[in-house]
């Protein structure tokens, strides 16, 4: 990963995944928040791909993959006001969130 040594993967399961209103509100809040961060190196917001293999979990509603130059930048991003605002706005819309953080081991 040339853009960041710390990866932050977040998966969201919405309470009402079939609600166009909820999906639009969540997506708007998420994109607004990540667009304002000064610490994010790269960003990817997605929905489940149309792939079908036994090892794939496509039960989530949205995924978020962010990279940061360092863990310190990730930690600073966590306390940014726009991150806190996103959680306040969007947490009523989700029933589950799973986070996978990792550090790069490639030279």
Order of alpha helices (4+ residues) and beta strands (2+ residues): beta-alpha-beta-beta-alpha-alpha-beta
